[in-house]
Amino acid sequence: MRKIITYGGYFEAFMETLSLKEQRKLDYVISLLSTQDRLPVKFIKHIDNGLYELRMMWENNIYRVFFIFDEENIVVLFSGFQKKTQKTPKTEIEKAIKIKEAYYADKQSSDKGL
């Protein structure tokens, strides 16, 4: 079972924008991520350089949450958004990459005891 953590409050802020039913569905998809070794493309997709998106549909809405695997076990959830176009918006990917870089910079600082 993988440990799921969040970073920077982005994921929590995104969850607050969802209805209770959407939150429950996303919790379910995240639980699959924590317990299953492999998930179909329906649920996850590799975006770039260790960045993945968790995919969820609710009614006619499509949602994405960016995440990474850290040390093969911990899944760090970053920002989420409602997808309204065919392709994942470049601005959302760039935002997630910046959050990922900040996460690793913070982790490196804490590992050095700074």
C-alpha positions as YAML, in Angstrom:
chain: A
units: angstrom
residues:
- id: 1
  name: MET
  ca: [0.00, 0.00, 0.00]
- id: 2
  name: ARG
  ca: [1.35, 3.42, -0.98]
- id: 3
  name: LYS
  ca: [1.33, 6.32, 1.41]
- id: 4
  name: ILE
  ca: [-0.49, 9.34, -0.05]
- id: 5
  name: ILE
  ca: [0.61, 12.82, 0.97]
- id: 6
  name: THR
  ca: [-0.14, 16.29, -0.36]
- id: 7
  name: TYR
  ca: [2.12, 19.28, -0.72]
- id: 8
  name: GLY
  ca: [1.55, 23.01, -0.49]
- id: 9
  name: GLY
  ca: [-2.20, 22.99, 0.12]
- id: 10
  name: TYR
  ca: [-2.98, 23.02, -3.62]
- id: 11
  name: PHE
  ca: [-4.82, 19.72, -3.58]
- id: 12
  name: GLU
  ca: [-6.88, 20.70, -0.53]
- id: 13
  name: ALA
  ca: [-7.84, 23.99, -2.18]
- id: 14
  name: PHE
  ca: [-8.94, 22.07, -5.28]
- id: 15
  name: MET
  ca: [-10.99, 19.61, -3.19]
- id: 16
  name: GLU
  ca: [-12.89, 22.53, -1.65]
- id: 17
  name: THR
  ca: [-14.14, 23.50, -5.11]
- id: 18
  name: LEU
  ca: [-15.76, 20.09, -5.64]
- id: 19
  name: SER
  ca: [-19.19, 18.91, -4.56]
- id: 20
  name: LEU
  ca: [-19.41, 16.24, -1.86]
- id: 21
  name: LYS
  ca: [-20.18, 13.57, -4.49]
- id: 22
  name: GLU
  ca: [-17.20, 14.65, -6.61]
- id: 23
  name: GLN
  ca: [-14.97, 14.56, -3.52]
- id: 24
  name: ARG
  ca: [-16.13, 11.02, -2.71]
- id: 25
  name: LYS
  ca: [-15.43, 9.85, -6.26]
- id: 26
  name: LEU
  ca: [-11.96, 11.44, -6.20]
- id: 27
  name: ASP
  ca: [-11.26, 9.83, -2.81]
- id: 28
  name: TYR
  ca: [-12.17, 6.48, -4.39]
- id: 29
  name: VAL
  ca: [-9.81, 7.00, -7.35]
- id: 30
  name: ILE
  ca: [-7.02, 8.06, -4.96]
- id: 31
  name: SER
  ca: [-7.64, 4.94, -2.87]
- id: 32
  name: LEU
  ca: [-7.07, 2.86, -6.02]
- id: 33
  name: LEU
  ca: [-3.78, 4.69, -6.52]
- id: 34
  name: SER
  ca: [-2.70, 3.80, -3.00]
- id: 35
  name: THR
  ca: [-3.67, 0.12, -3.15]
- id: 36
  name: GLN
  ca: [-3.22, -1.04, -6.77]
- id: 37
  name: ASP
  ca: [0.13, -1.74, -8.42]
- id: 38
  name: ARG
  ca: [-1.17, -0.82, -11.86]
- id: 39
  name: LEU
  ca: [-4.06, 1.35, -12.92]
- id: 40
  name: PRO
  ca: [-5.50, 1.60, -16.43]
- id: 41
  name: VAL
  ca: [-4.98, 4.72, -18.55]
- id: 42
  name: LYS
  ca: [-8.58, 5.54, -17.70]
- id: 43
  name: PHE
  ca: [-7.28, 6.61, -14.26]
- id: 44
  name: ILE
  ca: [-3.66, 7.71, -14.69]
- id: 45
  name: LYS
  ca: [-1.45, 9.07, -17.44]
- id: 46
  name: HIS
  ca: [2.27, 9.92, -17.46]
- id: 47
  name: ILE
  ca: [2.64, 13.55, -18.51]
- id: 48
  name: ASP
  ca: [6.35, 14.38, -18.42]
- id: 49
  name: ASN
  ca: [9.51, 13.76, -16.40]
- id: 50
  name: GLY
  ca: [7.92, 11.86, -13.50]
- id: 51
  name: LEU
  ca: [4.75, 13.96, -13.47]
- id: 52
  name: TYR
  ca: [1.45, 12.07, -13.74]
- id: 53
  name: GLU
  ca: [-2.18, 13.03, -13.86]
- id: 54
  name: LEU
  ca: [-4.90, 11.25, -11.97]
- id: 55
  name: ARG
  ca: [-8.04, 11.22, -14.11]
- id: 56
  name: MET
  ca: [-11.63, 11.34, -12.94]
- id: 57
  name: MET
  ca: [-14.96, 11.84, -14.64]
- id: 58
  name: TRP
  ca: [-18.13, 12.86, -12.84]
- id: 59
  name: GLU
  ca: [-21.29, 13.26, -14.88]
- id: 60
  name: ASN
  ca: [-20.14, 15.41, -17.83]
- id: 61
  name: ASN
  ca: [-17.15, 16.93, -16.04]
- id: 62
  name: ILE
  ca: [-13.54, 15.82, -16.35]
- id: 63
  name: TYR
  ca: [-11.09, 16.44, -13.51]
- id: 64
  name: ARG
  ca: [-7.34, 16.00, -13.29]
- id: 65
  name: VAL
  ca: [-4.97, 15.99, -10.31]
- id: 66
  name: PHE
  ca: [-1.22, 16.06, -10.81]
- id: 67
  name: PHE
  ca: [0.99, 13.77, -8.74]
- id: 68
  name: ILE
  ca: [4.42, 12.17, -8.52]
- id: 69
  name: PHE
  ca: [5.79, 9.00, -7.00]
- id: 70
  name: ASP
  ca: [8.48, 9.72, -4.45]
- id: 71
  name: GLU
  ca: [10.82, 6.92, -3.46]
- id: 72
  name: GLU
  ca: [8.61, 4.33, -5.18]
- id: 73
  name: ASN
  ca: [6.06, 4.54, -2.41]
- id: 74
  name: ILE
  ca: [4.81, 7.99, -1.52]
- id: 75
  name: VAL
  ca: [2.42, 9.65, -3.91]
- id: 76
  name: VAL
  ca: [2.47, 13.40, -3.61]
- id: 77
  name: LEU
  ca: [-0.70, 15.08, -4.83]
- id: 78
  name: PHE
  ca: [-0.35, 18.55, -6.29]
- id: 79
  name: SER
  ca: [-2.79, 20.85, -8.01]
- id: 80
  name: GLY
  ca: [-6.06, 19.79, -9.59]
- id: 81
  name: PHE
  ca: [-8.34, 21.35, -12.16]
- id: 82
  name: GLN
  ca: [-11.47, 20.80, -14.20]
- id: 83
  name: LYS
  ca: [-10.52, 19.89, -17.74]
- id: 84
  name: LYS
  ca: [-12.51, 21.73, -20.39]
- id: 85
  name: THR
  ca: [-10.44, 21.08, -23.51]
- id: 86
  name: GLN
  ca: [-9.22, 17.96, -25.32]
- id: 87
  name: LYS
  ca: [-5.58, 18.45, -24.30]
- id: 88
  name: THR
  ca: [-4.28, 19.09, -20.79]
- id: 89
  name: PRO
  ca: [-3.61, 22.85, -20.70]
- id: 90
  name: LYS
  ca: [0.09, 23.71, -20.87]
- id: 91
  name: THR
  ca: [-0.35, 26.30, -18.10]
- id: 92
  name: GLU
  ca: [-1.62, 23.59, -15.72]
- id: 93
  name: ILE
  ca: [1.32, 21.33, -16.56]
- id: 94
  name: GLU
  ca: [3.79, 24.21, -16.03]
- id: 95
  name: LYS
  ca: [2.16, 25.01, -12.68]
- id: 96
  name: ALA
  ca: [2.48, 21.36, -11.59]
- id: 97
  name: ILE
  ca: [6.14, 21.24, -12.65]
- id: 98
  name: LYS
  ca: [6.87, 24.35, -10.55]
- id: 99
  name: ILE
  ca: [5.12, 22.76, -7.55]
- id: 100
  name: LYS
  ca: [7.13, 19.56, -8.09]
- id: 101
  name: GLU
  ca: [10.39, 21.54, -8.17]
- id: 102
  name: ALA
  ca: [9.40, 23.38, -4.97]
- id: 103
  name: TYR
  ca: [8.54, 20.05, -3.32]
- id: 104
  name: TYR
  ca: [11.97, 18.58, -4.10]
- id: 105
  name: ALA
  ca: [13.73, 21.80, -3.04]
- id: 106
  name: ASP
  ca: [11.88, 21.74, 0.30]
- id: 107
  name: LYS
  ca: [12.60, 18.04, 0.72]
- id: 108
  name: GLN
  ca: [16.29, 18.56, 0.02]
- id: 109
  name: SER
  ca: [16.41, 21.42, 2.56]
- id: 110
  name: SER
  ca: [14.74, 19.31, 5.24]
- id: 111
  name: ASP
  ca: [17.03, 16.34, 4.48]
- id: 112
  name: LYS
  ca: [20.01, 18.60, 5.14]
- id: 113
  name: GLY
  ca: [18.45, 19.79, 8.38]
- id: 114
  name: LEU
  ca: [18.08, 23.39, 7.22]
...
